[in-house]
């Protein structure tokens, strides 16, 4: 799966937990996220409402079972990222305002960053995300470590440009 799709799916998960500041690292095919804002494992299995207990499929609980690691990080394995992506696609289809509202949301910004990273096809990837800035470190095939600093505003601008190009192609 491309970084753009994977990072958007991870972003959907982080957004649902209310995480705004984190470090993300590519570890083989997995993504590892560290943050002081991540919930602990006990919070992941606790359902707060009766509707959550009834309507959430049992498979979704099992799929996220290995998410929380003993060191407090979250490990997103490819099968779980694919499942998150399919859940997100289903939700986006239902939402009429998805095209206009998502340029400020974490999943869309991570998707834009993923598209940027996909162009260089890195061997390693590290992302440090704060509320105002993103630092991306990656190693392309040249074996040199490249560091880029992007403001959140710059990512929003890139997101809008990407969307504008897509809408021109469709028209």
N, C-alpha and C positions, 0 to 999 in steps of 0.2 A: 504494500500500500504506500502511496506517495506521502511524503511528509505533510503536504497540505491537508489531506484528508485525515491523517493520523493526528496531527496537532489540533485540528478543529475538534475532533472527537475527545481528545484529552482536555481541551479547553472547555467543552460542554460539561465534562465531569467536574473539573476544578470550579467552574462557575456555579454548579449546583451545590458545591460545598462552601461557597462564599470565599474562595481563595483568590487573593489579589496580588500577592507577592510570593514568588517561588523561584526555585532553580530547577531546571529540567535538563536531563542528560540522556543521550542515546547510549544504551548499553546493549550491544549486539542488536537484536531486533526489538528489544524492549525500550520503553521510555521510563526513566526513574525520576520522580518528582519529590523534591524536598521543600518543606515550608513549615514555619511555625504555626501556620493557619490550618494545617490539615487536621481533620478529625481523627480521633484514635479508633482503633479497630472495634471497640465496644459500641461506639456511636454509629458505625456503619451497619451493624446488624440490628440496631434498635429501631423499630417502627413506631412512629409517634401517633399515628391515627389508625382507626379501624379500616378506613378505605385503603390506606397503604398496605395493610396486612392482607386485605381481601383481593385487591386488584393487581398488585404487583406479582408477576409470574414467579414461581419458585426458581426457575432457571436464572432469572436476573440476580437473585441473591447468591446463587452458587457461582455465577460467572464472576462476580466481584469479590469472591471469598479470598483470593490471594492478593488482593490489591494492597492492603496495609501490610507493611513489612515490619519485622522486629525492631529495626533501627528508626522507625517513625516515618519512613518514606513510603511513597506509593509506587508500585511497579505495574505499569500498563503493558501486559503481554499482547502480542498481535491479535489473538482470538478475542480478547476483551475489547481492544480498540475497534475491531470490526463490528462487534456487537454494539458498542457505543455509537459508531457511525450509522448503523442501520436504525437505531433508536432515534438519533438526531434527524435523520432523513425523514422518518415518519412524522416527527413533530414539526419539521419545517414545511412539509406538505400541507399540514393542517393550518398553519399560521399564514394568514393573508398578508401581513405586513412584514414578512421576513426580509424582503428586498430593501425596505426603507429603514428598518430599525436596527439592523445588525452591525452597522459600521462602528459602533461604540462598544460592542460586546466582545468579551475575551475570545470566544470560539472563532469569530470572524477575523479578529486581529491575528490570532495564531495561525489561521488558515493562510492569510496573506503572507505572514512570515515564512510559513512552510513552502509556499510557492516560490518565494525568493530563494530559499535554501535548496529546493528541488533543482533549480537551474545549475547549481554547482556540484551536485551529487557528492556530498561530503562523506568522508570515511568516519569522522567523529563529529558530534554536535553537542554543544552546551548552550543553554539559554538561561539568562538571569533576567527575571521579569520584576519590575517594580511598578508602582502606580504611574510613574512619569516617563520611564525609560526602559529600553530593552537592550541587553548586551548579548550578542550572538558570537560564539566562538565555534569555528569549524575548521576541519582539515580537509581540503580538497586533495586530489591525487598528487599534488606537488609536495606533500609532506610538510608544508609550512602551516602554522596555526594563524588563521585570520580572525581578527576581532572587529566587529562592527557594532557601533552604538547607534540606536535609533530611538527617537522620541516616540511616544504613543501617538502624538499628532501626526508625525511622518507616516506611521503605519496606517492611520486612518485615511490619510491622503492616498497612499498606495492602494488601499482597499477600494476607495472610490474610483481611482483610475482603472483598476482591474475590472470593476463592475461596469464602468463606462465602455471599456473595450469590448466586454462580453455582450453588452446590449447593442453595440454597433454591428457586431458580427451577426447577431440574430436578425436584425432589421433588414 
